[in-house]
Amino acid sequence: MTEKSIYDIRRENLNILIDVYGSIARINQLTGRPRTDSSLSQIRNQTVNTVNHNVRRMGKNLARSLEKQLRLGEGWFDVERQDGNSVAVINVPFGQDDDDGHDQNFPDREAGWGRRFFTA
């Protein structure tokens, strides 16, 4: 079995965040980017740069920046999560409901944010 690259792990964790937050636009909004910014979409879809033919990847600086802005804890993007075997905690703004319409947020130290628990 081939070991995943750090870029593959970060992309998989980005997909987890997209599921939790509901959209890339919402993540962009929470991190101060324009809702229509395509950077995360390009990383998710492994878009190839037409000039240098490199695949768009999430580097260390972007990973650390997103972790800080989303209050995930340093290194969150670098941890591989086994399908169905682990529970992760994601900080989310208060008022974000799950698919059943139930508020899944619990108080955190910083006003306006809570924690959502889910199985990866």
N, C-alpha and C positions, 0 to 999 in steps of 0.2 A: 504494500500500500504506500502511495506517495504522500509525503508530508505536505500539508497545505502551507502556502506562503503567507506571510503576515498580511499581504494585500488581500488575499482570498478571505482570511479571517476577518479583517476589517470590513470587507464588502458584505460578508454574511451578517455581521453585527449591525451594519447599516440597514440591512433588510429587516432585522428584528426591530430596530427603531422605527422604521417606516410602518411596520405593522402596529406597533404600540401607539405612535402618534397619528396614524391614519393617512399621512401623506408626506411627501417631500416638501410640499409647500408649507405645511405646518412646522416642520423642522426648520426650514429656512426662516420662517417668521420668528420662531423662538430664539434663533441664533443671530438675529439682526440682519439677515440677508433679504434681498427682495424675494417675494413669494415665488417669482418665476425664474429665479437663478437656476441654471441647469447643471451646475457643478456636481451635485450629489446624484442627480439622474445619470450623468455621464459616467460616474464611478460605478453606480449600480449596474448599468448596462454595458460596462466595459467598452465604452466608445473609443474608437481608434482615431488618433489625431491624423488628419489627412496630410499634414506637412511632414512630421517626423515619424509617423506610423507607430507611435507608442500608444499603449492602452492607458486610458485615464485611470489612475489609482489614487487611493487615499494614503498620503504620506503621513509621517509622524507629526508634523506641525498641524495639519488639519485635524488629525485624530485627537491630539491633545486640546486643541481649540474647541472642538465640538464637545469633548468630555467636560471641559470647564463650563462652557455655556449651558449645557444641559444637566449639569450637576451629577455626572455619572461616576466620577472618581477617576483619577489618573490611571491609565492603562486599561480601562474598560474595553476599548475597541480591540485590544491585542489578545484578549482571552477567548479561546475557542470554546464554544458552548455545544455540548453533545445534544443531539435531537432528543427531546422528551425526557432527558435525564437531569436537567438542572433547572433550578428556579433562579431567575434574575430579578433584580430590583431596579426599576427605572424611575427616576424623578420626573414627574409630570406636573404641569400647572393645574391648580385646583379647577374643578368643573369639567374635566375631560371624562366622559363616560365610556364604559366598555360597550360592546356590541349589544348588550341587553338593556342598555340605558341606566345602569347602576354606576354611581360615582365610586371609583375604585381608589380614590386618593385618601391618604392618611396624613395627619399633620407632620410637618417637618419643621426644622428650626427656622427656615427662611420663609417668611410670609408669602403666600401665594403658590407654594409648591408642595407637592405631596409625593408619596411613593406608590408605584404600581408593581404588583408582584405578578409574574407570569412564568409559564414553562416554555423554555426555548425548544 
